[in-house]
Amino acid sequence: MRLAYITGSHPNPSHFTVLVRGIPWSQDHSYSKSVESFFSTYYPDTYVDHQMIYRPSTVHKLKKDAKKMYRILRPVETEYVRGDKPCYLCGGTAHTFKLLQNGEDSIRSQTSIDELHPTQIEKECPAAFVFFKNRYAAVVAAQVLQSSNPMLWVTQLAPEPHDVYWSNLGIPYKQVWVRKIVVLLIALAFVFVFLFPVTLVQGLTQPQVLIHWFPQIKEVLKLKFLNRLVTGYLPSVILILFLYTVPPIMMLLSRIEGNVSRSDRKKSACIKILYFTIWNVFFVNVLSGSFINQMSIFSQIKELPMMLAKQVPTQATFFTTYVLSSGWASLAFELLQLFALICNILRRFILRSKKEPTNIALTFPHHTEIPRLLLFGLLGFTLSILAPIILPFLLVYFFLAFLVYRNQILHVYVTKYESAGQFWPIVHNATIFSLVLTQVIAVAVLAMKKSPMASGCTIPLIIISLLFNEYCRKRFSQVFKRNPAQRWIDETSNGGRKKGYIIGCDQNTAS
């Protein structure tokens, strides 16, 4: 399906473009001359043109900020109005302000900065977009090692124009691997720091622990309703509130990594959030205890299946409540678009602006929704044999999620760029992990039940699952990393490309 989408898509500038980083510095000429000389020499028949990446100077940044403020303030001016209009907050009257249009000030906002020459406000970066005559040439140039030094002349297929994360293009390529290591260490530290609030939440699910911490609530917990509320619903709500801090932090770390496209940044954040939620929501809650006890897991890795087999059923109530509070409630918030609704109320009734904003288009949050779906899939797999009471709640969630996400993708979110199925390997790997983990727990459960025959018959299922994963990795994994040259050779030989498309595109880009 990925290949069918790529080959069947309409011509796009990114199909004929290669992003080049790690351009070597030369004292004799500029980066632009180096790119032109290199590709004219080694790709004389297919090289068309190139566009350098520029690092904005202070003047350019001030100009950019001024344009943003100009777009915000252009149609309006602030006027103080005294009147008896309702306050909308307390029900009384208040002296309010409203926003009125004024076209004269927008004309006076013009600046002479536009007249500056580009070389005065911009500096070249060691990165460039290189254009080729056909897709096959671009694929070959992107996948071939261009230099004996792998840190120089690093090439990859360019992202779509709306997918490019421009602020990271100027990062020197030699810094990227250092950034990835630093981000990995920070992410691991954040995962372990998060153990403390998760341990606190887990303590709320145990009445004896609550009574030990707060002896004065012993009488309160004797009431069944309050006991179920405090030990059942409250812990999952507190955990969800803590988890809301994770996506912004992971997105920030993914930006620091140096990803050159927005889709890669979301993909990286998605992987981090997935690992984070599986560890902190599933394993830490199942293997409950103090921080020291949780760290002792690594010294008792052989006993982990038995520990999971014993502890997973005890957390069935917590995970069922988590599905209700995090799953069902998240779908309701997704339909309401609560943040956008609050902003709209503030704009209409507090600021009294009648002009519709033009920059509110949102893209689908893959980095938050995919980890949630995969976590619920993991809960469904592992609890299906130990606490199947959770399955009806998960089935209802997945059915509603299909309807809600389908509506949101078709009618609410705007598709600014296509990732061409780059998130599918994450889904596949997480599903295989959930399946194998379930089978390992099943072996441990049957061993605890003194059923060696049934336990032994389950082991081939683990082997078959791992072999299937290896087959998928050999058969499909490379399709998500490389593009087959055969498709582009056939397309070029059959005249599938629109003549003059990329040349016209290059001329517009260069101008």
N, C-alpha and C positions, 0 to 999 in steps of 0.2 A: 504493500500500500504506500509506503514511503517513496519507493521508486516511481510508482505510478503518479503520485502527486508531483514529484520533482520534474519528471519528463512531461507531464501533461499541463504544467503551469504555464502561464503566459510569460513571454520574455520579460526579464527583469534585469536592471543594471547589475545586480549582485551576481547574476549567473555568468557574466562575462568579466567579472572583476576579482582581483586577488589583492588581499591586504598584505603588504610587505612591512615587516618590522626588523629591527636590528640592522639598519642600514649603516655601514661603516663610515666613520668620519674621515674626510680628506681635506688637507690644507689647501689643495690646489683648486678645488671647485666645491660647489654646494651639494647638499643632499639630492636636490632635483637633478643636477647634472649626473650624479652617480647612478641614480635610478635609470635615467634615460640611456646612459652608456651601457649599463649592465644588461638591460633587457633588449636593447637594440642589437647587442652582440650575440646573446645566447638565444633570443627568440625573434630573429629578424623578420620572419614571415607572418607571425601572428600578433606581435606587439603593436598596439595602436597608440596609446598615450598613457599618461599618468597624472595623478593629482596629489600633490604633497599635503601632508597634515601640518597645520600651523598651530603654534603655541601662542595663545593670545597674550598680549602685553597688558600692563595696567590700564592704559588708555582704552584698549579694546574691551576690557572687562567693565570699565566705567560706562562705556558706550552701550554695552549689552544690558547692564543694569538700568541705565536710563531708558532704554527702549521698553524694558519690562514695566517700569513705573509709568511710562507714557501710555502703554496699552491699558493699564489699570485705571489711570486717572483721566484719560482722554475724554470719555463721554460724560463725565460727571464733575461737579464741583460741590463743595460742602456749603450749605446755607443754614444758618440758625433760624429756626421757626418757633415762635411762641404760639401756643394754642391749647385747646382742650381735648386733644386726641388721647385715646386710652393708652396706658402704659404697657398693656399686655402681660405685665408681670404681677402687679399688685391689684389691678382692677381700677385704679384711680386715673387721674390725668397727670400729664407730665409735659415739661418743655422738651421738645424733641428736635432732632435735626433730620433733614432729608437730603437726598442727592438729586440735584437738578442738572440737566444737560446744558452744556455751554460749548459751542463749536469754535468760538474765537480763540480760546486758550489753547485748543489743540493745534491750531495753525501756528501759534507762537512757540510751540514746543520743538519746532524743527531746529536742528543743530548743524553746524558746519563740520562735525566730525566725519560725516560721510565723505567729505571731500579729501580726506587724508589718503595718501597712497597706502596700499596694503602692506608694503614692506616697512612702513613706519610704525605699524601697530601690531604686526605679527612676526613670528619667528618660526623657522622651519623646525619640525620634529623629525627624528630618524624613523619615520613611518610614512607610507604612501599607499594610495590606491592605484593599481596598475590595470589597464583595460586591454582586453584581447579581442580578436576577431570572432572567435567562436567559443562555445562552452567547453569543448574538448581541450583546447589550449589552456583555458583557465584552470581546468581540473588538473591537468598535467603539471602546470606551474605551481599549483597549490600543494601537490602531494610529493613533489620531487625535492630532495635535499639540494639546495642551491649552492652550498659552499661546503668546503671541507671542515669549516668551523660551524657547528650546529647553532651557535649563538648569533651568527650573522646571516643576513638575507633569509629570515624566517618568513615563510609564506603560508597563507591559509585562505580559503574562499571567503570573500568579503560578506559580511552580514547585509541584510536588506537595509535600504536607506533609513527607514524608521526604526530599525533594530540596532543601529550603531550607537554605542555608548561613547560619545565624543570625548568626554573628559578623561577617559582612560587610554585613549590612543596615543597620547604624548608620554606615557610611562615607558621608560627605557626597558627593552626586553630583558636585559640582564637582571633587572630587579624583580621580575615576575615570580621566579622560583623562590626567592627570599620572602616575598610577600605571602606566597602560598603557605610556606612553612610557619611563618609568624601567625597567620590567620588560623592555621590548624591548631597551633598551641593555645591560642586564645579561645578557640571554640571548645577544646578539650577542658580547659580551665573553667569555662562557663558551665559546661555540663556537670563537672564535679561540684562547683559552687552551688548549683541548683539542687543538689542532693539535700541540702539543709531545709529549704521550704517544702520539698516533697516528703522528707521525713516528718516534718511538722504536720503536714496534711495527713500522712498515714497514721500518726498518733491520734488524730481526731476520730478515726474510725474504730478505735478500741476504747470502750468505756472505762476499763480499768486504768488505762494510761491517762485519760482525762481526769479521773478522780484523783490520781496521784499528782497531776499538775495543779488542778484546781479542786481542792477538797470541798469547797463551798457549794459546788454544783451537784453534789451527790444526791441530794433530795430532788433536784430538778430532773435528773436523768431517770428517776423512777417513773415519771410520766412517759407512757409509751410514745405519744405523739412527739414530744420534745426529744426523746431518745433517738427516734428514727430520723428526726430532722437534723440533729446535731451530728450524729454518727453516720448517717447515710447520705443526706443531700448536701449538707454544708461542706464536707471535705472536697467533693468534686467541684463545687462552685469556686472554692478558694484556689484549687489547683488550676482551674481554667483561667482565673484572673492572673495568676502567676504566668501561665503559658502565653498570655497576650503580649508579654514583653519579649518573647523569643523571636517572632518574625522580623520586627524592625532591627534587632541586634544582628541577626543572621544576614539580613539584606545589607547592612552596613559592612559586615565582614566580607561579604561577597563582592562588594564594590571595591574594598581595599585590595582584594586579591589581584585586581587588574584585568578583569574580564572586559573584552572589547565590544561585547554586544549585550543588549538588555536581556535577551533570551538566555544567554550563558550565565548572566548574573542571577536570574531567577532559577535556573537549573541548579546552580551551585547552592543557592539558599534553600532550595527544595530538598536537596540531599542532606544538608546540615540539619534542617528542621526535622526531617524524617528520622535520622539517627537519634537526634535529641529526644523526640517524643517516644520512640520505641524504648529507649533506655530508661528515661525518667518516668514515663507514664506506665509502662508495662513492667519492666524488670524490677525497678526500684520499689514499686508498689507491691509487687508479688513477693519479692525477697525483703519484706519489711523488717525494720529493726533500726538500730542506731547506725550512725555513719561508720563506726569501726566494724560493725557486723557486716555492713554492705561491702566494705572494702575487702573483707575476708573471703568474699566469693572467688576472687582471683586465685587464692591459694587452695581452693576446693573445687576447681573447675570440673573434676571428674564426678563430683556429687551433684552438679548443677541440675541434670535431668530429674533426679529423685527429689531435689528441693522444689523444682517447678511442679512436679506431679503432686506434691503435698500441699503447696501453697496456693496454686492457681484456683482451686475450688473455693478457698476461703475468701477470695477477693471477688467472687462473682457478683455480689451485691454492689460493691463499689463500682465495678466496671459497667454494670447495667445502669446505675445512676449516672455514670459518666457518659454513656451513650445518649441518655435522655437529655442531660444538661448541656453537653458539648455538641452532640449530633443534631437532635431535633431542634434545640434552641438556635443553633447556628443557622439552620435552614430558614427559620423564621426571621432572624436578623438579616439574612441574605436577601430575602424577599422585601423586607422593609427598607433596606439600605439606610440604616439608622443614622450613620454619620452624614450622608448626603441630605437626609431629611432635616436634621438639626441645622445644618448649614443653610438650607433653603429657608427654614423658618426665621433664622437670624437675619438673613438677607432681606426677606420680604417684610417682616413685622418689626424688626429692631432698626435696621439700616434703611428700610423703606425704599429699596431700590427695585425698580420695575424692569430694568434691563437684564436679560438672561445672560449669565456668564458663558463664555465661549471656550473655556479651558477645563471643563469638568468631565470630559470623556475618560472613562476608566477602562483598563484592560483586565482580563480575568486573572485573579490572583492564584496562579498555579502553585506558587511556592507555599501557600497556606492550605489550600484545599486538597491537593494530592496527598500530602502527608497525613491529613486527617482521614481521608478515605482508606489509605493503606493501613493506618493504625487500627481502624475498625475492622478491616479485613483480617489483620493479625488476631484481634480479639475473637472474631468469629471462628477462625481456624482452631485456635488453642482451646477455647472454651466449649467448642461443639461436642467434645467427648467427655468433658468434665462437668460442665454446667450449661447444658443446652437451653436453659431458661432464657439466656440472652439472645438466642437466635431470632425469635419473633420481633424483638425490638430492632435488631440489625436489619432484618428483611424490610420492615417498614421504613427504616431510615434510608436504605439504598433505593427503594422505590420512590420515596419523596425526593431524594437527592437527584435522581434521574430527571424528574419533572422540573424541579427548581433550577438546576444547573442548565438544563436545555433551554428553559425560558430565558434565563439570564444571559446565556451566550448568544442567543438569537436576537433578543430585544433590548438588552440593557448594556452589556459590555461592547466595546469597540475593538475590533481586531486591527491593531496597528501594524503588526508584523506576524509572520508565520515561522514557527520553529520546526516545521516538517517532522513532527513526531519525536523530537529529541527527548521528551519526557518518558517515552514508552520503556526504554531500558530500566529506568528507575522503578516503574511499576512492575515489570517482569521480575527483577531481582528481589524486590520486596515480597512479591507473591511467592516465589520459590523459597525464600527464607521462611516465610510463615508456614508453608506446607511442610518443609523439612523439620522445623521446630515442633510442629504438631505431631509429626510421626515419631520424633525422639521422645516427646512427652508420653505418647501412647505406649511406646516400648517400656518406659519407666513405670507407667501405671499398671500395665499388665504384669510386669515383674513384681510390683508390690502386691498384686492380687494372687501371687503364686501360680501364674499361668505361663510357664516357660515356653510351651508350644505356641501359644498365641503371640507371645512376645517375639519369638524367633521368626514367626511368619510375617511380622511387621517390618523386620529389618530389610527384606528385599524391596519394600516400598521406598525406603530411604535411598537405596542404591539406584532404583529406577528414576526417582526424582532428580538425583544428582546427574545421572546420565542424560536425562532430558534437558536439564539446564546446560550441560556441556554441549549438547547438540545445538541448542538454540544459540549459544555463544559462538560456535563455529559457523553456523549457517546464517545468522541474522545480525550479529554484533557488528561486523565490519561494515555493514550497510549504513550504520549510523555514524561511522567514523570516516568513511571514504565514499566517493561516488564512482560507480563503474564507468570506465572509459568506453566500453562497448556501446552504451546508450548514446553517448555524445558523438561517437564516430558515425553511427548510423544516422543520427539526426543531421550532422553536418553534410554527409554524403547525399542524403535525400533532400537537402535544401530545406530542412525544417525551420531554419532560422530566418527571421525576417531580414531581408537585405537592408543594410544601412542603419539598422536599429541602434547598434552599439556606437557607431560612429557619430550619429546624431546625438546620442546620449552623452558621449564624451565631449562633444563640442559645447553642449549646454553646461556640462559640469565644469569644463575648463573656463568658460566665460563667467 
